[in-house]
Amino acid sequence: MGFEQPGFLFALALLFGVREPLLRLVVLLLVLGAAGPTLPLEHERTVVLIDQSPSAPAEASRIAAELAAPGTRFWAFAERAEPLPGPDARRNDLGRRTLVQPALDAVLAHAPDRIVLISDGLWSGRVYSPVPVYALHVAPRPNARIARLIAPAAPRLGETVEVRAVIESTEPTTARLSFQGGGTTTRYERRLPAGTSSVPYRFELERRTTVRVRLETPIGRDRAEVTLDPLGPGRVLVVDDPAAAAYLGAAGWTVTEGTPADLAEVPELLVIGGPAEAWNVADRARLERYLRQGGAALWTATPKGLFFGGWQRTLLAEKIPLEPEPQEGAALVLVLDVSGSMGLGAPSKLARAVEGARKLVDAAGPEDTLGIVTFASRSRWLLAPKAMTYRAKREAETRLDALEARGGTQLATAYAAAAEALEPLDARTRWILVLSDGQLEDDPQRTLARARQAAARGVKTLTLALGADADRPFLARLAREGGGRFLDLADPAALPQVLALLGEEAFKPPVVEGRFRLQLREHPVTQGLRELAPVPVLLPARAPGWAQVVVQTAAGRPLLTLGEVEGGRVAALATDLGRSWKDDPGAARLLAQLARWLTATPARPRYDWSTTDAGPVLWVYGRFDPLPLAQWAGRVEPLEPTAPFTFRLRLPRGFSGSVRVTSGDRTVFTVSAPKPSEWPAVDGAERLRELARDSGGAWLTEPAELPAPGRKPTPVGSYLWALALALFLLQRWRERAAHPKGVPEVG
């Protein structure tokens, strides 16, 4: 005998206070009944739960037959559980998945004392049983299936797309796989490894297309399909490159020729053909943010674009996949008239000259040399010739701002100082730029002789006559004998722009002209192209280490380079589309494919699936404004952001419907959940071991290891209480019989 509440036995001390033997027995029975006495009167009830899902082999029923014993009941389960008349019975109507917890719950409703589970263990999620489970593992049937098809979520018309079939196989096997879609059928024969593998299928998407995939193996067959609905061409903002706008418009893109401010509309592609100075601080910050948030940009080498436009001197230079070829810089000395007459006007001619000189400074690069010498009644170096580093530019701007107009007009000494400074320099070009508004007061012959001497040593003289009072005949002769040219500027207001143009001319990178044959490297941008027409003009440049060259000249100079920066994609074209590839169909295809590749950034919507014990998880990637919503099974809920351009939707276990992802009023894509696998990639034996251990049962390697059913404790407390009640009533009857009514008791 055992006791469920042995603590009540301490109440037996009450017996010492009862004298009557029969009452003492009543108290004893009551105390024993309260202590929960049990006796081993019944055999344990055993239920054998047999896995009859498609993955479980017929061997499970054979093993169950070895467990047949009196009182043992048999159940079968897959997605649901049903009782069996015997271990050999087979149910084919229980579903295709292994759902263990519902099966255990159904069995537990019949109060078994122990459960024998015969299964391959291929289920998802944790399982709990309050009664001991004895686990017998059977190896699953071999199987191969198409787990899912991975397709682009938002493909573009004309884009080469890839549909990838993900295949799961329980063991190595041979497979025949066919893809049908895009007007073609492709067949593969290959060896599949155990586990997960994938096979790609690529084609050009010309219309709405359904891709059908069929798998045939000795251990299983399967089929799947996916429909690709192409988007129309995207929006392109082109800044200062009409030729690029024409190419992209002909390719079907929606092109806007605008200004840097239009970048606020967030186009899918940005083409930049203009100079950096056209982009103010706010515009450049917007461009940097656009790329960081997954934008796409193409720089082109128009006469004012790329390095001609000074982009290599901006903070955005590190995001351009081209950089200037190392070369000798240019050298220039500005000989600036600061006589009293330069102070006339509102604003003064000197103020105009200072503004223009600042543009000269800005046009120079760190490889260039610039100096400024002023002259009036005497001359002085405002800025000795030096390389135009960032620090040197700031120094030049500070000194220019301090200039004042006063004194006469004596040029000879200042010109000689400029010539002496430039003649020893080893530079690509060397220029003296003389700017004056008045009549010279010193000997002009001295200056002319020095100009001829400088020209003989490779230093050319450029002169600029400013205003109506300038000594035009002398300045024109000085330019002629100095090997340069003369500029006549009657209106001082135009001076800043003229000096800016002169700066671009003096300091801009050289353009190589000729006939450059091209070589194509393998890349989605060059797919389907065998050759391109030669180009007549090329910007000497090189690709930084992080960039990829996809088109180059026969000599190895890059023409088209690509790269990825933060969240966006960038490209640079080292030729002018206005002069190259006119009416070349290959170039049109190249630019169309380049635009599609550039816009396939992390901001482009796409998706993927993963599985957890709790259910499938939809991962959505891309830039959305407003944030995306998911519609599924009649519900609408926001997707959970987990990282930049990354969102997550957790779905319940067993979900097999479709999910519609929207942003605002627009449907981004609709995707079907992967079908639940009856052969999930889990360790079935380990799942069974875990369940047996947690429930207090045991892991069995064969049926003979199952302990024989014992006798389970049966509560008998209620019987003791009934006997106590009967004895108490007997005692009361004896007392009444000993003392009849009306007979007084004798004390």
LOTORLO-158839 format. One record per residue (C-alpha): x, y, z negated; residue in one letter. Coordinates in steps of 0.02 Angstrom, whole numbers, plus 50000, padded with zeros to 5 digits. Layout:
XYZA
...
***
This chain:
500005000050000M
500545017650036G
499945034749981F
499695050250087E
499615061849934Q
500675053249800P
500685068849692G
498925064949632F
499605049549542L
500195060749400F
498355062249355A
498425044149291L
498905051849123A
497055055349101L
496795036849065L
497525039148891F
496045050148844G
494705037448894V
494285023248773R
492895014348865E
493715001048978P
492445002749117L
492605021749120L
494495019949117R
494345009349275L
493235022749355V
494555036349321V
495915024849390L
494945022249553L
494595040949572L
496435045649550V
497015032049670L
495725037649800G
496315055849787A
498115050249819A
497605044249994G
497965025649984P
498285016250148T
498414997950193L
499174990350355P
497544983450419L
497484988850607E
498684986050753H
499425001650839E
498475007150994R
499615008051149T
499245017251312V
500335014151465V
500335029551579L
500865024851757I
501505037951881D
500585034952045Q
501075051252133S
501795049752310P
503575051152245S
503415036652123A
503775019352195P
502635004052181A
503904997152059E
503035007351923A
501524995651928S
502634980151920R
503484986751765I
501794990951688A
501244972751712A
502654967251597E
501894977751459L
500184969451463A
499644964451285A
498014963251189P
497344980551150G
498494989451277T
497595001351393R
498245007451562F
498045024351644W
498655031151812A
499075049251847F
499695061551978A
498825078551978E
497515071051861R
497365055251756A
496105041051761E
495965024351667P
496405008151757L
495604990951736P
497344983251734G
499184986951769P
499084981051950D
497684992851999A
498115007252116R
497275024352131R
497585034552289N
496415048952247D
497395057352106L
498285070752210G
500055072952274R
500975081452131R
501635075051964T
500725084551826L
501205076051663V
500475087651532Q
498665086251593P
498875067351599A
499535066851420L
498105078051362D
496825066451443A
497595051151359V
497775059551189L
495895062651188A
495735043851158H
496845044351003A
498265032451050P
499625028750923D
500995028151054R
501175031051242I
502275021851364V
502645033351512L
503265025351674I
503775039251794S
505125046051909D
505165061851800G
504945073751947L
503905087351865W
504145105651825S
503995113951656G
504135107851478R
502985094051414V
502375091151234Y
501605075951150S
501115074650966P
501265055550972V
502835045751014P
503185043251198V
504235028651257Y
504965032851427A
505385021051569L
506205029051720H
505925022951900V
506945030152042A
505865040952159P
505515035952337R
506705043752463P
505975058652557N
506425072952672A
505315088152699R
505275106152759I
505275115852596A
504945132752678R
505275143552830L
506235159752803I
505765173152930A
506075191952940P
504695201252851A
504645216352966A
505485212153133P
505555224753274R
504985222453452L
506435217053561G
507495211953411E
508435195453406T
507665187053254V
508115171653154E
506905159053079V
507755147152960R
507025130252909A
507495125352731V
507515106352716I
507555096052557E
508105077852563S
508285065652418T
509695056252505E
510825058052659P
509885054052818T
509795057653004T
508505069953066A
507705076153226R
507145094153213L
506215104253345S
505825122853350F
504495129753468Q
504215148353489G
504765163553586G
504445154553752G
505705140653720T
505855124153629T
507495119353546T
507885102053476R
509235096953355Y
509875080253296E
510965080953142R
511455072552981R
510575079552828L
511485079152660P
510625075152497A
509895090952422G
509475107152513T
510095112352685S
509485124452819S
509425125553008V
509265142353101P
508295146353259Y
508585162853350R
507625171053491F
507175188253557E
505505194053489L
504505201253633E
502735199153564R
501775191853418R
502485174253405T
502115158553305T
503615147453274V
503195129053246R
504455117353166V
504385098453163R
505485086753060L
505665067953087E
506775056852979T
506765038452929P
506205043652753I
504885056552794G
504055067952921R
503465085752902D
502935101053000R
502765119652965A
502435135853057E
502635154553032V
501965169353130T
503035184653167L
502095200753201D
503345213653267P
503335231753214L
503395245453343G
505005255353368P
505465266553222G
505735285153201R
507405292953249V
508035310353206L
509355316553330V
510355332053284V
511335340053428D
511515325453549D
510245326353693P
511045311553783A
510815300053632A
509005306153616A
508695301453798A
509435284053778Y
508445280053621L
506835287353690G
507015276253844A
507225261253726A
505515264953651G
506025273453489W
505035288453428T
506345302153443V
506325319253361T
507675331653410E
507795342453256G
508885350453125T
509725343952967P
508225350152866A
507125337352956D
508055323452864L
506825326652722A
505545316652825E
506675301152799V
506835294152976P
507365276152999E
508895281653100L
509885297953104L
511025302753250V
512275316753215I
513095325153364G
513395342453291G
514705350453180P
514825348552993A
514605367352967E
512805365753030A
512445355552872W
512405366352717N
512745359952542V
510935354652515A
510875345952685D
512465336152649R
511815330952479A
510205325152562R
511215315352691L
512235306852555E
510645302452459R
509845296052620Y
511275283752649L
511315278652466R
509465274452475Q
509685263252626G
509695275252774G
510575272752941A
511695285553028A
512655286553192L
513985299853224W
514385303453408T
515885312353483A
515015326553574T
516105342053603P
515525348053431K
515305331453344G
516375320153234L
518145327153215F
517795341253339F
516485346853214G
517585345153061G
516715330152980W
518395322952930Q
518615337752812R
517005334652716T
516625323252568L
515575312852687L
517135307952786A
517315292152680E
515625286252745K
516085288052930I
516815271953004P
518105281853105L
519545292753050E
520725303853150P
522245295553224E
523825301453135P
524605314953243Q
525555331153239E
524525345953187G
524425362953269A
525265378753204A
524545396353214L
524995413153141V
523675426853137L
524445444153160V
523065455053089L
522875473853107D
522425481752938V
522685499952989S
521485513452931G
520395512253086S
519965494153040M
518995501152892G
517715509753004L
515965503053031G
514645495352919A
515145481952891P
516905487052935S
517945479253072K
519115472752937L
517665464152848A
517205455853014R
519015450753039A
519125443352863V
517525433352893E
518255426753056G
519935422952975A
519035412452845R
518305402152988K
520055399853057L
520605393452887V
519115381752878D
519455374553052A
521235369453007A
521575352252937G
522895346652812P
524025341852957E
523915359553030D
524975374752985T
524235392152967L
525005408852919G
524345426652910I
525435442152930V
524665459552920T
525265475552997F
524865494052976A
526235506752941S
527265491752889R
527055472852893S
526945459452757R
526555440952743W
524825438752670L
525035419852681L
526685411852730A
526425397552856P
525965381652764K
524965365552783A
523115368852759M
522785357952610T
521255361352503Y
522305371552383R
523115381652523A
521405385752596K
520775392252432R
522355402952416E
522105410052591A
520285414452558E
520735423252395T
522065433852479R
520965438152627L
519625444752509D
520905457052435A
521355465652601L
521125484452621E
521235495252779A
522505509452773R
524015516452868G
524565516653051G
524775503353186T
526545496353201Q
526555478753274L
528355474453320A
529005469053149T
527455458453111A
527525450053282Y
529375446053264A
529065438353091A
527685427253163A
528795421453307A
530265417553192E
529125407253078A
528375396953220L
529895393453331E
530725380753213P
529105371053180L
528785353953257D
526925355253299A
525745349453435R
525415367553487T
526095384153421R
525105400253437W
525255418453387I
523545426753379L
523665445853381V
522085455553331L
522095474753345S
520865489053367D
522015503953403G
523475511753495Q
525195505653445L
526385518053364E
528025508353386D
529025503253540D
527965491053644P
529485485053742Q
530245477553586R
528675467153558T
528545462053741L
530355456053744A
530075445753588R
528505438153666A
529485432553820R
530795424853708Q
529485415753603A
528595409153759A
530235401853821A
530325392353656R
528555385553670G
527635398253563V
526155405853656K
525335422453621T
523465425553618L
522855443553600T
521165450553552L
520675468853582A
519345474353458L
518225489353492G
518305503753615A
519935511553549D
521045496053566A
522615496953675D
521945485153807R
523305487053939P
524675482953814F
523745468453733L
523355460953904A
525185462153956R
525765454853789L
524645439653816A
525235437553996R
527085438553957E
526835427953800G
526115413553903G
524375414953828G
522775424253867R
521915440653827F
520185442353750L
519225458853757D
517905460653621L
516955477053628A
515695472453490D
516525469153320P
514955459753262A
515445445053373A
517195443753297L
516825430153166P
516065418653298Q
517495421753420V
518805417653288L
517835401853241A
517885396153423L
519735400053434L
520015389953275G
519105374953348E
520135376453506E
521785377753414A
521505364553282F
520265352053354K
520905334453388P
521455331553567P
520315322353686V
521075308753794V
520375308753969E
520555295454101G
519695279054142R
519625267453992F
519125249454019R
518185241953872L
518195225553778Q
516705218953678L
516835209253516R
515535196553464E
514195204953358H
512285206853360P
512555224353433V
513455217153586T
512395201453604Q
511955197553785G
513205210253855L
514655204253961R
515435220954000E
515195239653992L
515685252754120A
517335261754083P
517215278453993V
518085294354054P
518375302453885V
518945295553718L
519215303253547L
520875296653477P
520385288453314A
520615272853209R
519455262253105A
519655262352915P
519905245652829G
518075243652781W
517405246552958A
517145233953098Q
517615237653278V
516365230453403V
516895239753561V
518695244853598Q
519785249953745T
520955237753829A
522365246253732A
521495242653567G
520815259953526R
519105259253442P
517605265753536L
516155259553427L
516365255353244T
515115249753113L
515055248352925G
513975247552770E
514045260952635V
513125258452470E
511345254452526G
511455260652705G
512275256752872R
513345268552978V
514145268853150A
515295280453246A
515475282053436L
517135289353496A
516485295653663T
515265308553726D
513665300553790L
513395315953897G
514935311453999R
515025292453982S
513945277954044W
512755288154149K
511385276554215D
512285261154149D
510975248154094P
512275239653985G
512505255553884A
510625257253863A
510525239653793R
512035242653682L
511245258053603L
509555249453582A
510365234753492Q
511455246653392L
509905255953332A
509065239553280R
510615233753187W
510835250353098L
509035250653038T
509145232952966A
509795240252802T
509395234452625P
507975247052635A
507155236652772R
505755225852697P
506145207352677R
505715193452554Y
506255176952481D
505555163752364W
506255155152210S
505475142352094T
505475141151906T
504645129651781D
503305142951758A
502905143951945G
503495151752109P
504295168952112V
504145180752262L
505645192452283W
505335207952389V
506755218952449Y
506695236052532G
506335254552511R
504505258352480F
503595274852458D
502445272952366P
502995257752267L
502335240952331P
500795231652271L
500415213152286A
498695206152326Q
498425187652288W
496965176652234A
495825191852221G
497035201452110R
498035217352143V
499575221152039E
501185231152058P
502795221852093L
504075222451952E
505665232051998P
507235222751943T
508645231752037A
508835244752176P
507775239252326F
507255223452230T
505535218852163F
504825202852087R
503115194652076L
502895179751959R
501505167952013L
500685153951913P
501275136151927R
500445127052070G
500045142952169F
499985138852354S
499045153452432G
499655169152520S
500245185952453V
499935202352541R
501205216052504V
500635233952533T
501355251352515S
500045264952512G
498785261252649D
500045250852748R
500195231852745T
502055228152743V
501885209352767F
500845194352716T
501785178752664V
501235161252612S
501945153252456A
503025137952484P
502045121952464K
502385113652296P
503625099552313S
503245082052249E
505125079452255W
505775094752159P
507645096352134A
507645090951951V
508455076851852D
506955065751821G
507865054051703A
508425068651595E
506635075451590R
506035058551523L
507435057551395R
506985074851332E
505135070651314L
505505054351222A
506715062851103R
505585077751064D
504045066851034S
504905054550917G
504845040251042G
506295031951132A
507135030351302W
506935012651372L
508015004851505T
506844989851527E
505104984951465P
505784971851344A
506534985851238E
504804992151189L
504514987851005P
503074976250970A
501514985450909P
501504986150720G
500094988150599R
499655005950567K
499155012450394P
497265012650369T
496555024850238P
495555015650101V
495265030149981G
493435031450025S
493175013249975Y
493985016249805L
492865031349777W
491325021049822A
491855007449698L
492175020749564A
490435027549592L
489665010249577A
490615006749414L
490095023649344F
488265019949380L
488475002749301L
489175010849145Q
487705022849137R
486495008249156W
487334998649017R
487195013748903E
485325015448939R
485054996848911A
485924997448743A
484875012348686H
483045010648748P
481955026248753K
481165030348583G
482415020348479V
483495032248385P
485345029248394E
486125024548228V
487665034948194G
***
